[in-house]
Amino acid sequence: MNALRKGPYLLALWLAVFMFSVLPANAEPAIKTETLRLDEKQFNVQFIVTGEASEPFEVELEMPGGTRYTHDQFDGKKVLYLDMEGERRWLINEAPAGEYKLHISGTEQAYRVTIKKELRRPDTAWVSPLGTELTAANEPIQLAWRSQGDYDANDRIRFFLRPAGGWQNMLIGEAQLGDGAASLYLPGTLADGEYELFIIADNKTPDGQHIEPDVTLHVQRGVSYDGIRAVHAIPRGDAIELEFEFPRDLEWTVITASFTDGTGSTFLKHAGRQELSEIEQTERTDMQVLRWLLPLNAGAYKGSFQVVFGDYTMSPVMDIPSFELKMRDWSKDEVKWSIETEKTNARQLQVILKLQAKTHVQIVNGSSGILFDQAVAGGEEAEEQIVSVPLAEGDQIIEVLLADQGGAVKLYSKRYLVDYTPPRLTMIQPLSTHERLEGGLASGFADLDSIIIHNGNEITPDASGYFSIEGVGDSLEISVRDSHGNETSYSWQAAGGGWSKALIVIIVINLLLVGGTVTVILIIRKKNLKQP
């Protein structure tokens, strides 16, 4: 019954159980209506309807003012309906004064209606230690308090310590609220240092009764965690990369960091040990360096951190190096490729860079490694930077990695299929040994991704690579080009009487020139003979 008296913070839990265990049903007409009245505002009131015959029934609740709730439609933050064996309960978190109606529907049987009003909450007064400073070694600390009101054996009082300068309370012990006294033993993993005592007593509210006894505890037992430290805070554009150093054999579970930005806002970030990645290092095998990558907004930050151990104790508060994140608008940077197509037979390409600010540029060939690695000037007045990148035959990925001074990184990549092999061309006719071409038809086979060019016209081979060319005379000039740009050429000329027209024209012209020359010589000689 104590669980039902704990008020608003149980509503959500009861709601979750109820929603998955009760199927909605259509409301039946009421066979009985009971009217109840509260003369004053109450908290955690229960209206209980009990069926004497334990037959099925449901109860609707009508609030003062007319708001009506059914067993399958209600506001779990204000009211809660419980379907229990032989009875139904409406729990009201904050019940105003007025008249309430319970509309009962179901089988004809005798019903009993009762009210369970608000229980008086316990009030705890802290007795000792109070307003003092204590030094703790291995002896327990004696605690005392007084509680009055409604509490039972299930109600607890819990004791916490808060490290000096810290923001988290660590639970170090608890007792029954009704005991009034306890001996507090400090956990063995609690580091030496200064702590503040903090208490929460169960008073049937969601967060309990908070008690600040103004007690400072100086722990001196020789336990320290000097090996823990934040080594680096490295900006990575829209994230910060934090590096921490820990003794390798230290058993801790969670790291919590507190950050304050330039506006003064403070927030916490948490991560389990398994969420951090280890950085390989060989300097000290007894130490472990872990990396924590945290996305954050642009701004300047100050931070501190604590680690939580398996028994929920915590390390002292330690500083994180200050850092600043600056975001970069990558749309203002230009990276162009001289070769846009994937297939190529080029021996090199040019990467053209136009950057908004000085940037470290690394160009990498996935198959052969780093090709370019240096800072490149940027800004409105900076000229384009052209980097020549060698290409090798095969399938390769060229990556351009830009990194600015704020740690922002941008990757550009392009795939190239480089091929220097000329395409295949296998002639059927005419072959080089053929003296003439029968029927004027040339034919052969070429690679499937090739095109054949004849007299400026493109001829595409069929699915088997076969092609044919009609109307070929005494000579043939063709070339085959593949998708990478490689080319193979073939020439053929008919033998013997199959002279070309151009050759015949040349021969005729030469004969005319020779004949004309002979005629002129004969005329000159004839004239010379006639002279006395």
CORWOFEN-V619564 format. One record per backbone hydrogen bond with DSSP energy under -0.5 kcal/mol. NH is the residue of the N-H (numbers start at 0). CO is the residue of the C=O. E is the energy in kcal/mol with one decimal. If there is no record, write none. Layout:
nh->NH co->CO e->E
nh->NH co->CO e->E
This chain:
nh->3 co->0 e->-0.6
nh->4 co->0 e->-0.8
nh->4 co->1 e->-1.1
nh->5 co->2 e->-0.8
nh->8 co->5 e->-0.6
nh->9 co->6 e->-2.1
nh->10 co->7 e->-1.3
nh->11 co->7 e->-0.6
nh->13 co->9 e->-2.7
nh->14 co->10 e->-2.7
nh->15 co->11 e->-2.3
nh->16 co->12 e->-2.0
nh->17 co->13 e->-2.8
nh->18 co->14 e->-2.9
nh->19 co->15 e->-1.2
nh->20 co->16 e->-0.6
nh->20 co->17 e->-1.1
nh->21 co->17 e->-1.8
nh->30 co->103 e->-2.8
nh->31 co->103 e->-1.6
nh->33 co->101 e->-2.5
nh->35 co->99 e->-3.2
nh->37 co->97 e->-2.5
nh->41 co->94 e->-2.7
nh->43 co->92 e->-1.9
nh->44 co->91 e->-1.7
nh->45 co->115 e->-2.4
nh->46 co->89 e->-2.5
nh->47 co->45 e->-0.6
nh->47 co->113 e->-2.9
nh->48 co->87 e->-2.8
nh->49 co->111 e->-2.9
nh->50 co->85 e->-2.2
nh->51 co->49 e->-0.5
nh->51 co->109 e->-2.8
nh->53 co->50 e->-0.9
nh->57 co->104 e->-2.9
nh->59 co->102 e->-2.7
nh->60 co->68 e->-2.4
nh->61 co->100 e->-2.6
nh->62 co->60 e->-0.6
nh->62 co->66 e->-3.5
nh->65 co->62 e->-2.3
nh->68 co->60 e->-3.1
nh->69 co->72 e->-1.8
nh->72 co->69 e->-0.9
nh->75 co->73 e->-0.8
nh->77 co->74 e->-2.0
nh->78 co->74 e->-3.0
nh->79 co->90 e->-2.0
nh->81 co->88 e->-2.9
nh->83 co->81 e->-0.8
nh->83 co->86 e->-2.0
nh->86 co->83 e->-1.8
nh->87 co->48 e->-2.6
nh->88 co->81 e->-2.3
nh->89 co->46 e->-2.3
nh->90 co->79 e->-3.2
nh->90 co->88 e->-0.5
nh->91 co->44 e->-3.0
nh->91 co->89 e->-0.5
nh->92 co->77 e->-2.8
nh->92 co->90 e->-0.6
nh->94 co->41 e->-2.6
nh->95 co->93 e->-0.7
nh->97 co->37 e->-2.2
nh->99 co->35 e->-3.6
nh->100 co->61 e->-2.0
nh->101 co->33 e->-3.2
nh->102 co->59 e->-2.4
nh->102 co->100 e->-0.6
nh->103 co->31 e->-3.3
nh->103 co->101 e->-0.7
nh->104 co->57 e->-2.7
nh->106 co->55 e->-1.5
nh->108 co->106 e->-0.7
nh->111 co->49 e->-2.5
nh->113 co->47 e->-2.7
nh->115 co->45 e->-3.0
nh->116 co->114 e->-0.6
nh->121 co->149 e->-0.6
nh->122 co->147 e->-3.0
nh->124 co->145 e->-3.5
nh->125 co->123 e->-0.5
nh->126 co->143 e->-2.1
nh->127 co->143 e->-1.8
nh->130 co->212 e->-3.0
nh->131 co->213 e->-0.8
nh->133 co->215 e->-2.9
nh->135 co->133 e->-0.5
nh->135 co->217 e->-3.1
nh->140 co->183 e->-2.6
nh->141 co->139 e->-0.5
nh->142 co->181 e->-3.0
nh->143 co->127 e->-2.5
nh->144 co->179 e->-2.4
nh->145 co->124 e->-2.7
nh->147 co->122 e->-2.0
nh->149 co->119 e->-1.3
nh->150 co->148 e->-0.8
nh->154 co->151 e->-1.4
nh->156 co->174 e->-2.7
nh->157 co->199 e->-2.7
nh->158 co->172 e->-3.1
nh->159 co->197 e->-3.2
nh->160 co->169 e->-2.0
nh->161 co->195 e->-2.2
nh->162 co->167 e->-0.5
nh->163 co->193 e->-2.7
nh->165 co->162 e->-2.8
nh->169 co->160 e->-2.8
nh->170 co->168 e->-0.5
nh->171 co->158 e->-2.5
nh->172 co->158 e->-1.0
nh->174 co->156 e->-2.3
nh->176 co->154 e->-2.4
nh->178 co->175 e->-1.6
nh->179 co->175 e->-0.5
nh->179 co->176 e->-0.6
nh->181 co->142 e->-1.8
nh->183 co->140 e->-3.3
nh->183 co->181 e->-0.6
nh->184 co->182 e->-0.7
nh->189 co->186 e->-1.5
nh->190 co->313 e->-0.6
nh->191 co->222 e->-3.6
nh->192 co->218 e->-1.6
nh->194 co->216 e->-2.6
nh->195 co->161 e->-2.2
nh->196 co->214 e->-2.1
nh->197 co->159 e->-2.3
nh->198 co->210 e->-2.3
nh->199 co->157 e->-2.0
nh->200 co->208 e->-2.6
nh->201 co->155 e->-2.3
nh->202 co->200 e->-0.6
nh->207 co->204 e->-0.8
nh->208 co->200 e->-3.6
nh->209 co->207 e->-0.6
nh->210 co->198 e->-3.0
nh->212 co->210 e->-0.6
nh->215 co->131 e->-2.1
nh->216 co->194 e->-3.4
nh->217 co->133 e->-3.7
nh->217 co->215 e->-0.5
nh->218 co->192 e->-2.9
nh->218 co->216 e->-0.7
nh->219 co->135 e->-2.6
nh->219 co->217 e->-0.5
nh->223 co->221 e->-0.5
nh->227 co->224 e->-1.5
nh->228 co->244 e->-1.7
nh->229 co->318 e->-0.6
nh->230 co->228 e->-0.6
nh->230 co->242 e->-2.8
nh->231 co->242 e->-1.1
nh->233 co->240 e->-3.0
nh->234 co->232 e->-0.6
nh->235 co->238 e->-3.3
nh->236 co->405 e->-1.0
nh->237 co->235 e->-0.9
nh->239 co->293 e->-2.7
nh->240 co->233 e->-3.0
nh->241 co->239 e->-0.8
nh->241 co->291 e->-3.0
nh->242 co->231 e->-2.4
nh->243 co->289 e->-2.6
nh->244 co->228 e->-2.9
nh->245 co->287 e->-2.7
nh->247 co->285 e->-3.0
nh->249 co->246 e->-1.8
nh->251 co->249 e->-1.0
nh->252 co->307 e->-3.3
nh->253 co->307 e->-1.4
nh->254 co->270 e->-2.8
nh->255 co->305 e->-2.9
nh->256 co->268 e->-2.9
nh->257 co->303 e->-2.8
nh->258 co->266 e->-2.7
nh->259 co->301 e->-2.7
nh->260 co->264 e->-2.1
nh->261 co->299 e->-0.6
nh->263 co->260 e->-1.9
nh->266 co->258 e->-2.1
nh->268 co->256 e->-2.4
nh->270 co->254 e->-1.8
nh->272 co->252 e->-2.4
nh->274 co->271 e->-1.7
nh->275 co->272 e->-1.4
nh->276 co->290 e->-2.0
nh->278 co->288 e->-3.1
nh->279 co->277 e->-0.5
nh->286 co->283 e->-1.0
nh->287 co->245 e->-3.1
nh->288 co->278 e->-0.5
nh->289 co->243 e->-2.5
nh->289 co->287 e->-0.5
nh->290 co->276 e->-3.7
nh->291 co->241 e->-2.8
nh->293 co->239 e->-2.6
nh->293 co->291 e->-0.6
nh->295 co->237 e->-1.9
nh->298 co->324 e->-1.9
nh->300 co->322 e->-3.4
nh->301 co->259 e->-2.0
nh->302 co->319 e->-0.9
nh->303 co->257 e->-1.9
nh->304 co->317 e->-3.0
nh->305 co->255 e->-2.3
nh->307 co->253 e->-3.3
nh->308 co->312 e->-3.1
nh->309 co->250 e->-0.7
nh->311 co->308 e->-2.2
nh->314 co->306 e->-2.2
nh->317 co->304 e->-2.4
nh->319 co->302 e->-2.8
nh->322 co->300 e->-1.8
nh->324 co->298 e->-2.9
nh->329 co->327 e->-1.1
nh->331 co->328 e->-1.8
nh->332 co->329 e->-1.6
nh->333 co->353 e->-2.8
nh->335 co->351 e->-2.6
nh->337 co->349 e->-2.3
nh->339 co->337 e->-0.5
nh->343 co->416 e->-2.0
nh->344 co->483 e->-0.5
nh->348 co->388 e->-2.5
nh->350 co->386 e->-2.8
nh->351 co->335 e->-2.2
nh->351 co->349 e->-0.6
nh->352 co->350 e->-0.6
nh->352 co->384 e->-3.1
nh->353 co->333 e->-2.3
nh->358 co->375 e->-2.4
nh->359 co->402 e->-2.6
nh->360 co->358 e->-0.5
nh->360 co->373 e->-2.7
nh->361 co->400 e->-2.2
nh->362 co->371 e->-2.7
nh->363 co->398 e->-2.6
nh->364 co->368 e->-3.1
nh->365 co->363 e->-0.6
nh->365 co->396 e->-2.7
nh->367 co->364 e->-0.6
nh->368 co->364 e->-3.1
nh->370 co->362 e->-3.4
nh->371 co->362 e->-1.6
nh->373 co->360 e->-2.1
nh->375 co->358 e->-3.3
nh->378 co->354 e->-2.6
nh->381 co->378 e->-0.7
nh->384 co->352 e->-2.7
nh->385 co->383 e->-0.5
nh->386 co->350 e->-2.5
nh->386 co->384 e->-0.5
nh->387 co->385 e->-0.5
nh->388 co->348 e->-3.3
nh->390 co->346 e->-3.0
nh->393 co->417 e->-2.4
nh->395 co->393 e->-0.5
nh->395 co->415 e->-2.3
nh->397 co->395 e->-0.5
nh->397 co->413 e->-2.9
nh->398 co->363 e->-2.9
nh->398 co->396 e->-0.6
nh->399 co->411 e->-3.6
nh->400 co->361 e->-3.3
nh->400 co->398 e->-0.5
nh->401 co->399 e->-0.6
nh->401 co->409 e->-3.0
nh->402 co->359 e->-2.1
nh->403 co->407 e->-2.2
nh->406 co->403 e->-1.7
nh->409 co->401 e->-2.4
nh->411 co->399 e->-2.6
nh->413 co->397 e->-2.1
nh->415 co->395 e->-2.8
nh->416 co->341 e->-3.0
nh->417 co->393 e->-2.7
nh->417 co->415 e->-0.7
nh->418 co->343 e->-2.0
nh->425 co->444 e->-3.0
nh->426 co->424 e->-0.6
nh->427 co->442 e->-2.6
nh->428 co->442 e->-1.6
nh->433 co->430 e->-1.5
nh->437 co->435 e->-0.6
nh->439 co->436 e->-0.7
nh->440 co->437 e->-1.0
nh->441 co->439 e->-0.6
nh->441 co->468 e->-3.0
nh->442 co->428 e->-2.6
nh->443 co->466 e->-1.9
nh->444 co->425 e->-3.0
nh->445 co->464 e->-2.4
nh->446 co->423 e->-1.0
nh->449 co->446 e->-1.8
nh->450 co->480 e->-2.1
nh->451 co->458 e->-3.2
nh->452 co->478 e->-3.0
nh->453 co->451 e->-0.5
nh->453 co->456 e->-2.6
nh->454 co->476 e->-0.6
nh->456 co->453 e->-2.1
nh->458 co->451 e->-3.6
nh->460 co->449 e->-0.6
nh->461 co->465 e->-2.5
nh->464 co->461 e->-2.0
nh->466 co->443 e->-2.3
nh->468 co->441 e->-3.5
nh->471 co->439 e->-3.1
nh->472 co->474 e->-0.5
nh->475 co->491 e->-2.5
nh->477 co->489 e->-2.3
nh->478 co->452 e->-1.7
nh->479 co->487 e->-3.3
nh->480 co->450 e->-2.4
nh->481 co->485 e->-2.3
nh->484 co->481 e->-1.6
nh->487 co->479 e->-2.6
nh->489 co->477 e->-2.8
nh->491 co->475 e->-2.2
nh->493 co->473 e->-3.5
nh->494 co->434 e->-2.5
nh->497 co->494 e->-1.4
nh->498 co->496 e->-1.4
nh->503 co->499 e->-2.1
nh->504 co->500 e->-2.4
nh->505 co->501 e->-2.1
nh->506 co->502 e->-2.3
nh->507 co->503 e->-2.5
nh->508 co->504 e->-2.5
nh->509 co->505 e->-2.4
nh->510 co->506 e->-2.4
nh->511 co->507 e->-2.5
nh->512 co->508 e->-2.5
nh->513 co->509 e->-2.4
nh->514 co->510 e->-2.9
nh->515 co->511 e->-2.6
nh->516 co->512 e->-1.9
nh->517 co->513 e->-2.3
nh->518 co->514 e->-2.2
nh->519 co->515 e->-2.0
nh->520 co->516 e->-2.0
nh->521 co->517 e->-2.3
nh->522 co->518 e->-2.1
nh->523 co->519 e->-2.0
nh->524 co->520 e->-2.1
nh->525 co->521 e->-2.2
nh->526 co->522 e->-1.9
nh->527 co->523 e->-1.8
nh->528 co->524 e->-1.8
nh->529 co->525 e->-1.2
nh->530 co->526 e->-0.8
